[in-house]
Amino acid sequence: MDSTRRQITKIAREVGKFTVRTMKAEGVGTAEFDLIHVVRKNPGITQTEICRILGTDKGAVARQTANLEAKGYLRREVNPEDGRSQLIFPTPQAQQLKNSKAHIEAVFYEWLTQALSEEERGEFARLLDVVYRRCKEESKAGFPTMTARIREGE
């Protein structure tokens, strides 16, 4: 039984709604955020690799990439290893957008935790770090434990 009642997910969803609403003023949607994030983490990536990572079709990625390039968030270079493909890089504007999104989230989380005492905030942050590290380790390993648990339930 989930003792958390999925409240981490619910809080993140509400913060996400506010962040998306705020960032839409900058003309960037949710799917575009995801694409920018992939390019920032993998500078010099190809559209084919973006499709694989996002699980999105070529047409959608091509449209989003073109839109983000026109908005100044991405730039392309010819792939020196394959003249038919292009490498996609983030621009400083993409980094600024990331910082802006992170700032919005940080302000929201700071406001949320103001309901706790200083001591409670410290303990809450410590416990979140424990849970986060466990999550990140599972992710880096390719989710073997979670995949097995889901399969056991089938």
C-alpha beads as a LAMMPS data file, in Angstrom:
LAMMPS data file: protein, C-alpha beads

154 atoms
153 bonds

1 atom types
1 bond types

-500.0 500.0 xlo xhi
-500.0 500.0 ylo yhi
-500.0 500.0 zlo zhi

Masses

1 110.0

Atoms # bond

1 1 1 0.000 0.000 0.000
2 1 1 1.276 3.478 -0.874
3 1 1 1.588 5.306 2.445
4 1 1 2.407 8.543 0.581
5 1 1 -0.966 8.455 -1.247
6 1 1 1.046 9.672 -4.277
7 1 1 1.271 13.139 -2.719
8 1 1 4.761 13.715 -4.164
9 1 1 3.231 13.276 -7.622
10 1 1 0.260 15.477 -6.765
11 1 1 2.451 18.307 -5.458
12 1 1 4.760 18.076 -8.476
13 1 1 1.720 18.154 -10.784
14 1 1 0.408 21.357 -9.190
15 1 1 3.839 23.005 -9.305
16 1 1 4.100 21.877 -12.930
17 1 1 0.738 23.446 -13.801
18 1 1 1.824 26.764 -12.330
19 1 1 5.233 26.594 -14.020
20 1 1 3.738 25.792 -17.430
21 1 1 1.202 28.595 -17.058
22 1 1 3.969 31.023 -16.163
23 1 1 6.353 29.834 -18.897
24 1 1 3.699 29.961 -21.631
25 1 1 4.113 33.707 -21.382
26 1 1 7.600 33.095 -22.844
27 1 1 6.032 31.168 -25.738
28 1 1 7.300 27.690 -24.838
29 1 1 4.993 24.725 -24.261
30 1 1 5.436 21.552 -22.244
31 1 1 6.640 19.357 -25.114
32 1 1 9.114 22.078 -26.105
33 1 1 10.417 22.191 -22.501
34 1 1 11.052 18.459 -22.725
35 1 1 12.902 18.802 -26.029
36 1 1 15.044 21.683 -24.752
37 1 1 15.886 19.611 -21.677
38 1 1 17.052 16.683 -23.839
39 1 1 19.230 18.973 -25.968
40 1 1 20.682 20.704 -22.908
41 1 1 21.614 17.310 -21.432
42 1 1 22.937 16.047 -24.799
43 1 1 24.439 18.964 -26.742
44 1 1 25.201 17.976 -30.323
45 1 1 22.359 15.456 -30.440
46 1 1 20.561 14.487 -33.662
47 1 1 16.811 14.622 -34.206
48 1 1 16.784 10.824 -34.459
49 1 1 18.322 10.562 -30.992
50 1 1 15.798 13.094 -29.649
51 1 1 12.969 10.948 -31.055
52 1 1 14.380 7.883 -29.318
53 1 1 14.793 9.609 -25.953
54 1 1 11.380 11.301 -25.988
55 1 1 9.528 8.434 -27.664
56 1 1 8.122 10.943 -30.155
57 1 1 7.725 10.674 -33.915
58 1 1 10.087 12.353 -36.387
59 1 1 7.537 14.856 -37.642
60 1 1 6.721 16.216 -34.192
61 1 1 10.404 16.528 -33.267
62 1 1 11.202 18.220 -36.602
63 1 1 8.407 20.785 -36.070
64 1 1 9.372 21.453 -32.456
65 1 1 13.049 21.741 -33.304
66 1 1 12.315 24.198 -36.126
67 1 1 10.038 26.259 -33.852
68 1 1 12.601 26.338 -31.049
69 1 1 15.340 27.291 -33.503
70 1 1 13.173 30.142 -34.816
71 1 1 12.549 31.290 -31.230
72 1 1 16.305 31.268 -30.559
73 1 1 16.478 28.326 -28.129
74 1 1 18.336 25.877 -30.399
75 1 1 20.953 26.031 -33.134
76 1 1 22.043 23.465 -35.708
77 1 1 25.406 22.486 -37.138
78 1 1 26.206 20.084 -39.938
79 1 1 27.237 16.697 -38.581
80 1 1 30.908 16.302 -39.620
81 1 1 30.535 12.499 -39.516
82 1 1 27.385 12.440 -41.659
83 1 1 26.701 15.406 -43.923
84 1 1 23.042 14.391 -44.231
85 1 1 22.238 14.987 -40.568
86 1 1 22.547 17.975 -38.303
87 1 1 23.641 18.283 -34.703
88 1 1 21.419 20.293 -32.387
89 1 1 22.778 22.486 -29.618
90 1 1 21.149 24.662 -26.951
91 1 1 21.674 28.422 -27.113
92 1 1 22.316 30.676 -24.118
93 1 1 18.619 31.538 -24.350
94 1 1 17.791 27.854 -23.694
95 1 1 19.967 27.924 -20.585
96 1 1 18.237 31.098 -19.421
97 1 1 14.845 29.425 -19.928
98 1 1 15.971 26.488 -17.807
99 1 1 17.099 28.853 -15.088
100 1 1 13.804 30.706 -15.307
101 1 1 11.816 27.455 -14.963
102 1 1 13.992 26.351 -12.046
103 1 1 13.492 29.757 -10.409
104 1 1 9.701 29.510 -10.689
105 1 1 9.743 26.025 -9.168
106 1 1 12.096 27.086 -6.375
107 1 1 9.882 30.034 -5.431
108 1 1 6.829 27.752 -5.338
109 1 1 8.554 25.089 -3.206
110 1 1 9.933 27.744 -0.869
111 1 1 6.417 29.086 -0.382
112 1 1 5.036 25.584 0.242
113 1 1 7.592 24.793 2.941
114 1 1 7.027 28.082 4.788
115 1 1 4.201 26.225 6.556
116 1 1 6.903 24.187 8.353
117 1 1 9.203 25.268 11.157
118 1 1 12.890 25.684 10.361
119 1 1 13.625 22.357 12.048
120 1 1 10.826 20.612 10.127
121 1 1 12.085 22.075 6.833
122 1 1 15.561 20.688 7.530
123 1 1 14.260 17.216 8.343
124 1 1 11.879 17.276 5.366
125 1 1 14.750 18.238 3.042
126 1 1 16.935 15.477 4.505
127 1 1 14.248 12.833 3.993
128 1 1 13.501 14.050 0.468
129 1 1 17.186 13.700 -0.337
130 1 1 17.151 10.079 0.843
131 1 1 14.158 9.308 -1.371
132 1 1 15.605 11.256 -4.314
133 1 1 18.940 9.414 -4.184
134 1 1 17.160 6.053 -4.175
135 1 1 15.067 7.155 -7.142
136 1 1 18.080 8.434 -9.078
137 1 1 20.053 5.225 -8.489
138 1 1 17.143 3.160 -9.817
139 1 1 16.835 5.439 -12.847
140 1 1 20.551 5.296 -13.671
141 1 1 20.418 1.504 -13.503
142 1 1 17.559 1.434 -16.036
143 1 1 14.757 0.782 -13.503
144 1 1 15.423 -2.947 -12.923
145 1 1 13.720 -3.149 -9.526
146 1 1 10.643 -1.250 -10.636
147 1 1 10.369 -3.205 -13.883
148 1 1 10.473 -6.460 -11.900
149 1 1 7.884 -5.215 -9.407
150 1 1 5.500 -4.118 -12.152
151 1 1 5.909 -7.470 -13.937
152 1 1 5.242 -9.346 -10.690
153 1 1 1.890 -7.570 -10.486
154 1 1 0.838 -8.641 -13.992

Bonds

1 1 1 2
2 1 2 3
3 1 3 4
4 1 4 5
5 1 5 6
6 1 6 7
7 1 7 8
8 1 8 9
9 1 9 10
10 1 10 11
11 1 11 12
12 1 12 13
13 1 13 14
14 1 14 15
15 1 15 16
16 1 16 17
17 1 17 18
18 1 18 19
19 1 19 20
20 1 20 21
21 1 21 22
22 1 22 23
23 1 23 24
24 1 24 25
25 1 25 26
26 1 26 27
27 1 27 28
28 1 28 29
29 1 29 30
30 1 30 31
31 1 31 32
32 1 32 33
33 1 33 34
34 1 34 35
35 1 35 36
36 1 36 37
37 1 37 38
38 1 38 39
39 1 39 40
40 1 40 41
41 1 41 42
42 1 42 43
43 1 43 44
44 1 44 45
45 1 45 46
46 1 46 47
47 1 47 48
48 1 48 49
49 1 49 50
50 1 50 51
51 1 51 52
52 1 52 53
53 1 53 54
54 1 54 55
55 1 55 56
56 1 56 57
57 1 57 58
58 1 58 59
59 1 59 60
60 1 60 61
61 1 61 62
62 1 62 63
63 1 63 64
64 1 64 65
65 1 65 66
66 1 66 67
67 1 67 68
68 1 68 69
69 1 69 70
70 1 70 71
71 1 71 72
72 1 72 73
73 1 73 74
74 1 74 75
75 1 75 76
76 1 76 77
77 1 77 78
78 1 78 79
79 1 79 80
80 1 80 81
81 1 81 82
82 1 82 83
83 1 83 84
84 1 84 85
85 1 85 86
86 1 86 87
87 1 87 88
88 1 88 89
89 1 89 90
90 1 90 91
91 1 91 92
92 1 92 93
93 1 93 94
94 1 94 95
95 1 95 96
96 1 96 97
97 1 97 98
98 1 98 99
99 1 99 100
100 1 100 101
101 1 101 102
102 1 102 103
103 1 103 104
104 1 104 105
105 1 105 106
106 1 106 107
107 1 107 108
108 1 108 109
109 1 109 110
110 1 110 111
111 1 111 112
112 1 112 113
113 1 113 114
114 1 114 115
115 1 115 116
116 1 116 117
117 1 117 118
118 1 118 119
119 1 119 120
120 1 120 121
121 1 121 122
122 1 122 123
123 1 123 124
124 1 124 125
125 1 125 126
126 1 126 127
127 1 127 128
128 1 128 129
129 1 129 130
130 1 130 131
131 1 131 132
132 1 132 133
133 1 133 134
134 1 134 135
135 1 135 136
136 1 136 137
137 1 137 138
138 1 138 139
139 1 139 140
140 1 140 141
141 1 141 142
142 1 142 143
143 1 143 144
144 1 144 145
145 1 145 146
146 1 146 147
147 1 147 148
148 1 148 149
149 1 149 150
150 1 150 151
151 1 151 152
152 1 152 153
153 1 153 154
